[in-house]
Amino acid sequence: MTTVGPAESLRDAYGKTLIEVGEQDPNLVVLDADLSGSTRTALFGQRFPERFFNVGVMEPTMMSIAAGLAISGRTAFASTFAVFGAGQAYNVVRQSICYNHANVKIVATHAGLLVGGDGGTHQILEDIGLMRGLPGMTVIVPADAPTTRAAIRAVHARDGPAYVRLTRESLPVVTDGSFQIGKAAELRSGNDLTIVAVGALVARALTVAEELAQVGVSARVLDFASVKPFDEPALLRAARDTGAILVLEEHSVLTGVGALVASTTSENYPVPVRRVGVPDVFGESGDPWALLDRYGMSLERIREEAWELLRARGKVQ
């Protein structure tokens, strides 16, 4: 059984792991768009200045250069805020990186509502859907620093484009870091309900599962850090075993992991699915964690949705 540990910075984990990977791979290059202090690629730049390129405030250009370097034989990591990497540079990512199956790893920080005070213009809530829809793109959403470290190593070893989504806020440690692309981590076993969660909401999934256990309800918790490719066998096994699935994500419910879970189960093993995430709205400025509550991802809301599913399945009165 996994517990919720102290918070650690995913961005720090990324920056430090980049150095470790760079020491092992002299073919690795890193690009940033004048945000290296925030994305933590500055750490790599300090250690390997000859392999670090700050292209300035030109994210589409950065993606184009990264594609060119990759096509020339390099492994390129390109970092910026998610709203710029997945949003502003989308067409270049599509045409130059994915169309060419270029070996570019986009590690996008400051995703979702947890950007907080930067507000709705910077809180991209649709990036998982955008990146998941691109042919050949691997999509990873780590829940904590240990998974981030493992994910950076995994995408480095995997040929082709990848998108890794990180938060600005530090997140509680909830895994042992044994991440594999294409596999879901079962953080808690259970047969009454399955909670599928990604990113910042994995810790809340574990908290609610522990509360349910105190009243005799066993909830399985799956960390779907590997969004694409995703672990379809684990999802369908959970559908068969528990009969109901609650999905938690700090992302639009229209195009994110909830949509993926709902479509997959409906085609293969239909069970009730409820989605907790951001509705069809933009965000706003505010305290990062208060924004999660305001936009429907509070512990109270998660508890309510879990009980609704349990009642619908006749597992509680």
N, C-alpha and C positions, 0 to 999 in steps of 0.2 A: 504494500500500500504506500503510495506516494504522499508526502506531506508538503505543505507550503513553507518554504524557507525564506531567509532574508533576501532583500532586493539587491540585484546587481545590474550594472549597466550593460546592455546589449551592444551599444556602440563601442564601449571600451573593449569588450570581448572581441569585436570585429577587428578593431585596429591592431590589437596585440597579436591576434591570430594571423593577420596579414603579414606581419613581420616574420612570424615563424614559418609560414608557407613560403615567403619570399627568400628566406635563408636556404630553403631546400630546393627552390625552383628559380634558377637565374633567368628563366624565360618569362617570368611574371612581371607585368607592368601594371601600374595603378594610375588612374586618372580621376580628377576631381574638378568641380566647377566653382572654385573659390569658396568652398564650404568645408575645407579639409579639417579645420579645427572642430567643427560640429560633427562631421561624419567620422572623425578619428583617423582618416587616411593620412593626416599629417604625421602620425607616428611612423608610417611606412616611408613617407617622404624624408623624414629626418635620418632614417637608417639607410635608405637607398635613393638618394637624390637623383641619381642618373636614370632611375627607372620610374620616376614619379613625374606626372605632368598635370599642372594646374592650368586648365585652358581658359579660366575666367568664367564670367557669368554667361555661358553659352552652352547650355545643356545639349541641344540638338547637335551642335558641333562636336561636343565631347563624345557623344554616342557614335558619330560618324568617324571620328579619329580612332575610337576604340575598335570599331568594326574593321578599319583599315589595318590596324596593328594586328588584330586577330587573324585576318585573312593572310597577313604576311608571316604568320607563324607564331605570334606571341599569344600568351594567355592574358587577357585584359580584364581587370576589375575596374568598373566605373561607378563612382558614388556621387550622390547628391541627395537632396530632399526628395521624398517620394512624389510630391506633387509636380516636381520638375522632371524627374526621371521617367515616371510612368505617364504623366500628363503632357507637359510641354514638349517632350522629346518623343512622344508616342510614334509618330509616323517614321522617324528615323530608326527607332528600335525595330519597327515592323519591317521596313524596307532594307535597311543596311545590315541589321544584325540577324533578325530571324529568317528573312528570306534567303540569306546567304549561309545560314546555320553557323554564324561566326561565334568563335569561342570567347564570348564576352559575358562577364558576370556583373550584373547590375545589383549593387547593394544599396538599397534606398532606405534612408533613415527618415525620422520625423513623420511617419505615416499615421493616419487616423486622427481621431479626436484628441489623443494624448499630446498632440502638439500644443494644446491648451490655448494660451493667450494669443498665438499667431492668427487664430480665427479661421473662419470658413474658407477663405481663399487658399489657405495652406493645408487644411485638414482634408487631404484626399481620402475619400471613402469608397472609391470605385476601382482602385488600382489592382486588386486581386482579380477582379473580373476582366479588366483590360489585358493584363498579362496572361491570365489563364487562357484567354481566347486566341493567343498568338501561336501558330503552329511551331512545334519544337521547343517551346519555352518551358523550362523547369521553373516552378514557383514554390518558394519556401517561406513559411511564416513562423519563425522561432518563438517559443513561449518564454525563453529565459536565456541567460548567458551561456550555460553549458551547451544547450542546443545550438546557439549561434556559433560557438567555436567549432562544433562538429559539422554544422551545415556549411561553413566556409571551406573547410577541408573537403567536404563531399562535393560541392559544386566545382571546386578547383580540379578535382580528379575526374569529373564528368565532362565529356566533350560537348560543346554546344552552348547556346545561350541559357542564362539563368537569371531569375529575379528573386532577391532575398529582401523581405520586408521587415524593417526594424523600427522600434519605437524610440522616441526621444526620452521618455521616462524609463527609469530602471524598473525591472520587473522581478517579482519573487522567483527564487529558484524552485522549480517544480519537477525537474527531470534529472537523471544522472548523466545526461549528455550522450546517451547511446542512440544517436540519430542515424537513420538510414533513409536515403531517398526512396520514395515509393512505399514506405512503411509507416503505419500509425503506431504510436506508442500507447499501450494500454497502461495508464497510470493507476487505475483502480479497477478491480473486477466487480461484477454485479450482474444480476439477472432480472431486475425489475424495470430498469430504465437505462438507456444509454445517453450520456452527454458527450457530444462531439464538440470540441473547442479548439480554437487557434489563438496564438498570440497572447495578448494581455488578458484574455478571458479564461485561460486555462486555470489560473489560480482560483478564480471565482467558481469554476466548475468543481474543483476539488473541495473548496469550502462548503458548497451546497451538498455535494455527495457525502461529506462527513456529517453534516447536519441530518441528512436523510437516514444515514446509518444509525444515528442515535435513536430513531423511532422505528427501526426495524426494516427500513427500505434499502435495498442494495442497488446502487447506481454504478454502472460501468462508466469510466471516463477515458475517452480516446483523445489524444493530442494529435491532430491532423496537421502537424507542422509541414509535412510534404503534401501540399495542395495539388500539385501536378508534377509528376504522376502521383495519384493518390491510391490509398490501400483499399481498393474495392472489396477484396475478400474479407477484410476486417470489418468493413461497414456492413456488408450483407450478413456476416456471422452475427454481428451485434443486433441487426434487425430481427433475425430469426430467434436469437436467444432471449431478447428483452421485449420485443414487440412495440417499442416506441423510442423515438430519438428526439432529443433536444439539442439544437445547434446554437453555439455561442460564438459570435465574432464581432470585432470592432471594425465593421465594414458594412456597406450597404447590403441589406438583406435581399435586394433585387438580383444581384449578380455574384455574390460571394460563395462561401462554403455551404451556406444553407441551401442555396439554389442547387449546388452540386449534389448534396446529400438527397434533397427531395427528388431530383430528376433520376438519380441512380436507383433509389429504392422504389420509386413508382414504376420503373421499367422492369425491375428484377424481383423485388419482394416488398410489396406495398405495406407500409406501416404508418401510423400517425407520426408526422414530423412537425415540430414547432420551431420557429426561427427567432432567436433573440439577436438583434443587431441594430444598425442604424436604419430608420425608415427613409422614405424617399424625400430627404431634405439635405440642405447644406448644414454645416456646423456653425459654431459661433465662438467668440472669445470667452475664456473662462478658465477656472481651475481644471487641470486635466482630468483628475479623477471624478470631480463633481460633474463634468460633462458626460462621462459614461453613465452616471445615474440619471442625469437629465434626459438623455436620449434613449432610455429604455434598457440599459444593461446593468441595472443595480442588482445587488444580491436579492433584494425583495422581489423584483420582477422575475429573476431566474427561479427562485423558489416557487412563485405562483405558477409559472409555466410548467415546472416539473410536476407539481401536484395536479394540474389540469390534465397532463398526459397520463398520470397514474390513475386518476379517476376515470378517464375515458377508457382505459384498458381494464377497469374493474379491479385494479390491484389494491385500491384503498377506497374507503367510503367517502 
